[in-house]
Amino acid sequence: MIAHNLLYIIYFISALLFIGATQGLATPKTALRGNNFGISGMVLAVFATLLVLPTRNDLGILLFGLLAALVGVFWANKVQITKLAQMIALLNGFGGLSSVLVALAQLVGGKGYSFDLALGITAGGIAFSGSMVAYVKFQAPNFLPDQFVKLRHFITILSFAATIFFWALFAVYHQTNALLMLSAASLVFGFGLTFGVGGADMPIVISLLNSCSGFAASAIGFSFSNIVLIITGAIVGTSGLVLSHKMTKAMNKSVSQVFFGGGQNKQKLAQTNQIAKVSSPADAAFLMQNANLVIIVPGYGMAVSGAQHALKTLAGILENKYHVRVKFAIHPVAGRMPGHMNVLLAEAKIDYDKVFLLDDINPDFETADVAYVVGANDITNPAAKTDPSSPLFGMPVLDVFKAKTVFFVKRSSGTGYSGAQNPLFFAENTMMLYGDAKKVTEEIIADL
């Protein structure tokens, strides 16, 4: 009885730490504390689980647990900052797969039919296969051929109908074979639901799949009365839904549009005789040092080049030597996942008070002397406001075009992740700075 009570006390403390972690991760200033809460909660949860290991299997579980921990530490230290989205997709998938495997193990172990087992298998299967597709899309956007994309609605509808059918079959007859078929149908449904989604919408999909993996874990927690799984899974599931809602609002889309209306977001670009004006780092330095307000807009190109530390140096020189006000503008879906740019700026120890989200910073572009866009594209595309044929139409964007002068740092004038051309490249007030974002920024610093 003492051990049982101790187990629940530890689980309860662990759950409180997870709640504190979620609260801490809500703002950049408290993110480190939130992360530490999450680590502490997981350590306690694992410790409590070790207290109730089955005696005949404890050595094997300990060895595999230690191996998994070593793999996690090695992987986390090796992953590039530009590959965080792929890592999160894989971890989402592993979470969903673990729920499916635990549910099947429960059934094989004599658990019998239960609603929570079937729910865990369904949500976990969708999370696993969908996350694997998301990983492939992030890693190689054009990997899946158009023929598959054209069949996405057929596959999705058929697999959804199969999922419902096997749910009903398992509910009535409680057969193991029906549960296995439910697992297969859920995996196909997750695949069909995800592989037709356009690249620009993948952050929303990742968030929804994260929610699925959370609800799957919570359902499995109910199946064997594990309080920490129930609470933690519910936190992950609901927070994923809230984040998805915020992102769809930020992109002016609905979930149905993301999954069934976007396709690959490929656009036939009209031929244009417009030529982008090319500038130099020296020109950028001259205009920046004589400005009153410079707004820096980081994008995925900043992550690729690792330019965040150079941007911190640039901002410091402008503020301390030339008394220029510097602000950083963050779009909610900049990069490959929510918070991607915030993580990079925090890594460079850029003051949180200088970092502003879209709604807060957009009015300032009208008074900005210089907007310095570092590897961003879709999130600054004014066609989202004016061109109904654009795959970005309706998505709120940063009003970079309103600045007096725009310096665009990119390797080329190519399209962004959505496949849409950016007319801002050819605007009268835009100057292109072609090259690696870090090197270009360092050249501006040298001139300053």
Phi and psi in degrees as a GROMACS rama.xvg file:
@    title "Ramachandran Plot"
@    xaxis  label "Phi"
@    yaxis  label "Psi"
@TYPE xy
-64.4349  -44.6285  ILE-2
-63.02  -39.79  ALA-3
-63.7924  -46.0653  HIS-4
-64.2638  -39.5806  ASN-5
-62.8294  -40.3878  LEU-6
-57.716  -46.9314  LEU-7
-70.3235  -32.0277  TYR-8
-65.0524  -44.5903  ILE-9
-64.4536  -43.7583  ILE-10
-60.2769  -39.6682  TYR-11
-66.4608  -43.2755  PHE-12
-63.3178  -40.966  ILE-13
-60.1163  -43.9541  SER-14
-62.7672  -40.3287  ALA-15
-62.6131  -39.6154  LEU-16
-64.3839  -37.6664  LEU-17
-65.7353  -38.8033  PHE-18
-64.3597  -42.2354  ILE-19
-63.2389  -34.5821  GLY-20
-63.9953  -44.8498  ALA-21
-61.0901  -42.6047  THR-22
-64.7851  -41.6033  GLN-23
-66.5493  -35.4407  GLY-24
-75.5362  -0.773606  LEU-25
-72.8425  -23.9321  ALA-26
-134.259  149.391  THR-27
-59.6696  -35.3528  PRO-28
-64.5985  -31.3697  LYS-29
-108.384  7.28454  THR-30
-63.1587  -39.7792  ALA-31
-64.4629  -42.5448  LEU-32
-62.5407  -42.9228  ARG-33
-61.3092  -40.5326  GLY-34
-63.4544  -41.3285  ASN-35
-65.5602  -37.5341  ASN-36
-60.3841  -44.2513  PHE-37
-63.2161  -42.6826  GLY-38
-61.1941  -45.8063  ILE-39
-62.6435  -41.2808  SER-40
-62.6777  -40.707  GLY-41
-69.3492  -38.9767  MET-42
-61.1877  -44.2104  VAL-43
-64.28  -40.9459  LEU-44
-63.7502  -42.055  ALA-45
-65.3752  -42.2744  VAL-46
-60.0359  -44.423  PHE-47
-63.9541  -37.6144  ALA-48
-65.8369  -35.8263  THR-49
-63.376  -25.9949  LEU-50
-68.3708  -21.8193  LEU-51
-117.116  24.7516  VAL-52
-64.2915  141.85  LEU-53
-66.1468  131.611  PRO-54
-60.9632  -32.6378  THR-55
-80.9743  -13.1509  ARG-56
-118.363  5.69123  ASN-57
-64.708  -36.8904  ASP-58
-65.2018  -45.2388  LEU-59
-62.1698  -42.1642  GLY-60
-65.1489  -42.0159  ILE-61
-62.1524  -43.1807  LEU-62
-65.1957  -45.2699  LEU-63
-68.3971  -35.6858  PHE-64
-64.2097  -42.1441  GLY-65
-65.6279  -41.2931  LEU-66
-61.7898  -43.9612  LEU-67
-62.3311  -40.4539  ALA-68
-63.5794  -42.3095  ALA-69
-64.2421  -41.2535  LEU-70
-61.9761  -43.0584  VAL-71
-61.7287  -44.4305  GLY-72
-64.8382  -45.0421  VAL-73
-62.1845  -45.5315  PHE-74
-64.2915  -45.6284  TRP-75
-62.8085  -34.3579  ALA-76
-76.5407  -24.2516  ASN-77
-92.4896  -25.5152  LYS-78
-64.9259  136.279  VAL-79
-78.345  151.574  GLN-80
-62.9291  -26.1836  ILE-81
-76.5971  -12.3301  THR-82
-105.422  14.0463  LYS-83
-60.7417  -38.4194  LEU-84
-62.3108  -41.99  ALA-85
-63.2102  -40.8383  GLN-86
-63.2763  -43.8256  MET-87
-65.1269  -39.1752  ILE-88
-60.6554  -44.7034  ALA-89
-64.7537  -42.7551  LEU-90
-64.8203  -38.669  LEU-91
-57.6489  -46.2926  ASN-92
-63.1231  -41.799  GLY-93
-63.2119  -37.8635  PHE-94
-62.3226  -44.4122  GLY-95
-65.1148  -42.0313  GLY-96
-63.7881  -38.3485  LEU-97
-62.5909  -37.7498  SER-98
-64.402  -41.2374  SER-99
-62.4999  -46.1066  VAL-100
-65.9086  -40.3483  LEU-101
-64.9749  -40.1644  VAL-102
-63.4211  -43.8517  ALA-103
-65.3166  -37.7265  LEU-104
-64.9827  -38.6618  ALA-105
-60.9039  -40.8891  GLN-106
-67.8465  -45.4742  LEU-107
-62.1303  -33.2421  VAL-108
-79.0161  5.18261  GLY-109
96.1787  15.673  GLY-110
-64.6625  -37.9728  LYS-111
82.6096  -174.969  GLY-112
-69.5619  140.529  TYR-113
-158.378  149.49  SER-114
-61.209  -40.3262  PHE-115
-66.7737  -34.2309  ASP-116
-63.5489  -46.7544  LEU-117
-63.8226  -39.5522  ALA-118
-65.9627  -42.2346  LEU-119
-62.8654  -40.5118  GLY-120
-66.1308  -42.7961  ILE-121
-65.0811  -52.679  THR-122
-65.4085  -39.8754  ALA-123
-66.8375  -40.2018  GLY-124
-64.2709  -42.3831  GLY-125
-62.9414  -44.4142  ILE-126
-61.9792  -40.6092  ALA-127
-68.1834  -56.8095  PHE-128
-67.0133  -38.7884  SER-129
-63.4929  -39.5924  GLY-130
-68.9516  -34.8696  SER-131
-65.4484  -39.6683  MET-132
-64.6793  -41.882  VAL-133
-60.9749  -40.9457  ALA-134
-59.3169  -46.7523  TYR-135
-62.0041  -40.3784  VAL-136
-66.0258  -39.8083  LYS-137
-67.2439  -39.9804  PHE-138
-75.1054  -40.92  GLN-139
-144.686  88.2919  ALA-140
-54.6101  -31.0733  PRO-141
-103.117  20.181  ASN-142
-67.0032  -41.5649  PHE-143
-82.8026  124.558  LEU-144
-70.3559  159.51  PRO-145
-61.3341  -28.8108  ASP-146
-61.0109  -37.8459  GLN-147
-67.6261  -40.8409  PHE-148
-61.9493  -38.5912  VAL-149
-66.5521  -25.6871  LYS-150
-91.4011  2.74966  LEU-151
-61.1444  -40.7248  ARG-152
-66.3576  -41.1087  HIS-153
-62.2931  -47.9531  PHE-154
-63.0381  -42.2598  ILE-155
-64.1439  -47.335  THR-156
-65.2151  -44.3961  ILE-157
-63.9033  -44.453  LEU-158
-70.5397  -32.086  SER-159
-65.4759  -44.086  PHE-160
-62.0722  -40.0035  ALA-161
-65.0759  -38.7183  ALA-162
-61.609  -45.6088  THR-163
-63.5406  -41.2695  ILE-164
-62.192  -47.5885  PHE-165
-72.3214  -27.6211  PHE-166
-58.372  -51.2324  TRP-167
-63.9063  -40.8081  ALA-168
-63.1521  -43.0745  LEU-169
-68.2847  -37.0628  PHE-170
-64.9935  -35.1407  ALA-171
-84.5969  -45.6511  VAL-172
-104.959  -12.6719  TYR-173
54.6877  40.3613  HIS-174
-92.9701  140.587  GLN-175
-63.3648  -38.2619  THR-176
-60.5104  -36.9969  ASN-177
-65.3695  -37.4572  ALA-178
-67.6735  -38.524  LEU-179
-64.3628  -41.5304  LEU-180
-67.4474  -33.4204  MET-181
-63.1313  -39.8383  LEU-182
-60.2708  -46.9662  SER-183
-64.1119  -42.8301  ALA-184
-64.3553  -38.4425  ALA-185
-65.9715  -38.6052  SER-186
-63.5989  -43.0611  LEU-187
-68.3757  -37.5698  VAL-188
-63.0967  -43.5825  PHE-189
-62.2534  -38.6012  GLY-190
-64.7535  -49.8024  PHE-191
-64.0336  -33.9964  GLY-192
-69.6826  -29.0761  LEU-193
-101.136  -34.9314  THR-194
-72.8947  -12.3596  PHE-195
-93.495  0.818469  GLY-196
-76.1817  137.921  VAL-197
-68.0652  154.83  GLY-198
-59.3456  -38.1225  GLY-199
-67.6546  -19.2755  ALA-200
-95.9814  -0.563522  ASP-201
-62.1783  -34.0755  MET-202
-57.9306  -36.5163  PRO-203
-65.7588  -42.7098  ILE-204
-62.0519  -43.2861  VAL-205
-58.727  -42.8039  ILE-206
-64.3044  -41.8595  SER-207
-67.417  -39.0674  LEU-208
-67.3709  -34.8075  LEU-209
-61.108  -40.6937  ASN-210
-62.3966  -42.0777  SER-211
-59.7823  -44.6588  CYS-212
-64.6306  -34.1421  SER-213
-66.5118  -47.4072  GLY-214
-66.0964  -32.6098  PHE-215
-63.1372  -44.7977  ALA-216
-63.2554  -40.1364  ALA-217
-63.8206  -41.7102  SER-218
-62.4881  -42.6394  ALA-219
-65.3471  -35.2898  ILE-220
-59.3522  -38.3833  GLY-221
-65.5269  -32.6979  PHE-222
-65.9972  -27.6978  SER-223
-133.055  32.5585  PHE-224
54.0044  45.6591  SER-225
-97.9366  106.071  ASN-226
-64.9997  -36.3788  ILE-227
-71.0715  -34.9125  VAL-228
-67.8214  -40.712  LEU-229
-60.6619  -50.0388  ILE-230
-69.5139  -47.8688  ILE-231
-63.5403  -43.9506  THR-232
-60.9573  -39.4785  GLY-233
-66.0608  -38.5095  ALA-234
-63.1672  -47.9134  ILE-235
-63.3567  -43.52  VAL-236
-63.5674  -48.9895  GLY-237
-71.2755  -39.0565  THR-238
-65.4561  -34.9817  SER-239
-63.8302  -39.1139  GLY-240
-66.1226  -42.845  LEU-241
-63.2128  -44.449  VAL-242
-63.0572  -40.6756  LEU-243
-62.4316  -41.7168  SER-244
-61.3373  -42.6837  HIS-245
-63.6089  -39.9663  LYS-246
-71.3804  -40.8714  MET-247
-63.4466  -35.9736  THR-248
-65.9684  -41.4517  LYS-249
-64.7897  -27.9589  ALA-250
-100.78  3.22845  MET-251
55.8831  46.9383  ASN-252
-132.696  166.931  LYS-253
-109.831  164.686  SER-254
-62.3525  -37.8293  VAL-255
-64.5592  -36.9011  SER-256
-65.725  -37.4319  GLN-257
-63.9812  -46.1564  VAL-258
-86.1027  -28.6904  PHE-259
-121.239  -6.9911  PHE-260
-115.126  -14.4918  GLY-261
-87.8469  -32.8207  GLY-262
56.4349  -148.638  GLY-263
-87.0499  2.00584  GLN-264
57.1634  34.6846  ASN-265
-83.6646  137.554  LYS-266
-127.657  133.556  GLN-267
-79.1509  113.109  LYS-268
-82.9496  132.792  LEU-269
-71.2458  142.951  ALA-270
-68.741  139.364  GLN-271
-134.851  143.814  THR-272
-94.2996  3.26611  ASN-273
-69.5633  143.38  GLN-274
-121.594  129.457  ILE-275
-73.07  140.665  ALA-276
-80.2787  130.672  LYS-277
-102.62  133.744  VAL-278
-118.435  -169.592  SER-279
-131.432  158.38  SER-280
-56.6055  -34.0366  PRO-281
-63.7178  -41.965  ALA-282
-63.834  -41.9274  ASP-283
-62.3997  -42.0356  ALA-284
-62.5593  -42.4412  ALA-285
-62.2959  -47.0328  PHE-286
-68.9018  -36.3314  LEU-287
-66.3874  -42.6699  MET-288
-69.9963  -19.5688  GLN-289
-102.028  10.2924  ASN-290
-90.2914  160.785  ALA-291
-94.061  -38.3107  ASN-292
-137.613  126.482  LEU-293
-117.352  127.728  VAL-294
-112.032  121.91  ILE-295
-97.5073  128.206  ILE-296
-115.063  100.132  VAL-297
-82.0728  146.545  PRO-298
-138.923  -165.641  GLY-299
-61.4691  -29.6579  TYR-300
-61.6794  -30.5457  GLY-301
-65.1934  -40.1336  MET-302
-66.7034  -41.8372  ALA-303
-62.9107  -42.9251  VAL-304
-88.2121  -14.1729  SER-305
68.8788  41.9123  GLY-306
-87.2733  0.877552  ALA-307
-62.1253  -36.6494  GLN-308
-70.5161  -37.4249  HIS-309
-64.5689  -37.255  ALA-310
-65.5644  -36.4341  LEU-311
-62.9539  -43.4507  LYS-312
-63.0252  -43.5504  THR-313
-59.0349  -47.8426  LEU-314
-61.7729  -41.0251  ALA-315
-62.9144  -42.3744  GLY-316
-64.8919  -45.2599  ILE-317
-60.9894  -40.4279  LEU-318
-75.2199  -46.7501  GLU-319
-82.9386  -36.0335  ASN-320
-92.3665  -37.4945  LYS-321
-113.142  -1.50573  TYR-322
58.0406  39.9787  HIS-323
-94.9252  137.352  VAL-324
-76.6799  133.341  ARG-325
-126.07  131.987  VAL-326
-130.11  153.29  LYS-327
-111.931  131.841  PHE-328
-107.826  123.042  ALA-329
-114.96  124.049  ILE-330
-86.9254  143.751  HIS-331
-57.4785  -27.411  PRO-332
-117.015  25.8298  VAL-333
-66.1924  143.239  ALA-334
83.88  -148.775  GLY-335
-111.52  1.35611  ARG-336
-163.964  160.674  MET-337
-60.2369  133.375  PRO-338
82.9832  1.56409  GLY-339
-56.5851  -47.7684  HIS-340
-69.5141  -36.7476  MET-341
-61.2355  -39.5351  ASN-342
-62.6715  -43.8259  VAL-343
-66.5434  -43.0858  LEU-344
-67.2334  -36.4959  LEU-345
-66.5274  -36.0944  ALA-346
-60.9718  -35.9043  GLU-347
-84.2192  2.67389  ALA-348
59.1329  41.7564  LYS-349
-79.7752  134.095  ILE-350
-55.4838  126.437  ASP-351
-59.1665  -30.1798  TYR-352
-68.1677  -13.0264  ASP-353
-97.1461  -2.0824  LYS-354
-103.443  124.693  VAL-355
-128.391  142.946  PHE-356
-84.0693  171.312  LEU-357
-50.7749  -54.5033  LEU-358
-63.2706  -31.4146  ASP-359
-80.7619  -32.53  ASP-360
-94.0749  -24.3754  ILE-361
-55.6464  -41.4258  ASN-362
-62.7074  -21.3023  PRO-363
-80.0525  -16.5567  ASP-364
-64.613  -29.9415  PHE-365
-64.0664  -27.8771  GLU-366
-103.652  2.5071  THR-367
-79.0412  133.967  ALA-368
-77.729  -36.4874  ASP-369
-137.507  132.637  VAL-370
-110.788  121.433  ALA-371
-108.258  102.138  TYR-372
-95.3607  120.006  VAL-373
-109.877  89.8805  VAL-374
73.3693  13.4082  GLY-375
-92.6287  157.966  ALA-376
-145.092  -74.7367  ASN-377
-57.7692  -36.294  ASP-378
-74.9285  -5.55241  ILE-379
-117.103  6.09133  THR-380
-76.8413  111.613  ASN-381
-68.7084  -14.237  PRO-382
-61.8464  -22.2909  ALA-383
-62.5854  -21.4879  ALA-384
-97.177  -22.7344  LYS-385
-122.421  -20.878  THR-386
-113.904  103.722  ASP-387
-62.758  -20.7243  PRO-388
-82.5989  -10.1353  SER-389
-75.0695  139.3  SER-390
-64.7022  -13.0488  PRO-391
-95.1701  -2.41163  LEU-392
-56.0721  130.257  PHE-393
95.579  -15.2895  GLY-394
-78.3188  127.18  MET-395
-61.5354  133.644  PRO-396
-125.97  164.527  VAL-397
-71.9913  131.681  LEU-398
-80.6781  53.8041  ASP-399
-59.7418  -35.7325  VAL-400
-61.4095  -14.9798  PHE-401
-83.0325  -12.3316  LYS-402
-67.7645  154.924  ALA-403
-61.8138  -45.3605  LYS-404
-135.024  136.664  THR-405
-116.625  123.467  VAL-406
-104.442  120.359  PHE-407
-108.471  111.677  PHE-408
-94.7617  113.225  VAL-409
-148.889  160.163  LYS-410
-75.1981  -27.078  ARG-411
-158.408  -179.176  SER-412
-93.8171  23.6388  SER-413
-68.2117  170.781  GLY-414
-77.16  166.152  THR-415
-84.5927  -165.814  GLY-416
-64.8652  -25.6135  TYR-417
-80.0127  -15.4075  SER-418
87.7964  5.82287  GLY-419
-94.1885  133.83  ALA-420
-70.2619  147.574  GLN-421
-105.79  108.558  ASN-422
-65.8485  -14.0483  PRO-423
-63.443  -25.5945  LEU-424
-58.783  -30.5269  PHE-425
-105.643  9.43093  PHE-426
-71.6269  156.809  ALA-427
-61.8823  -34.15  GLU-428
-95.4329  11.2875  ASN-429
-105.133  134.547  THR-430
-121.467  127.876  MET-431
-89.3105  136.453  MET-432
-119.467  93.868  LEU-433
-79.8297  136.234  TYR-434
141.537  -179.35  GLY-435
-65.762  130.03  ASP-436
-59.0691  -40.1932  ALA-437
-65.7637  -45.9099  LYS-438
-65.8913  -41.8647  LYS-439
-62.0863  -44.6479  VAL-440
-63.4882  -40.462  THR-441
-64.1488  -34.2495  GLU-442
-67.0008  -38.4623  GLU-443
-64.2275  -42.3712  ILE-444
-59.8089  -43.234  ILE-445
-61.7295  -41.1052  ALA-446
-66.0169  -38.2688  ASP-447
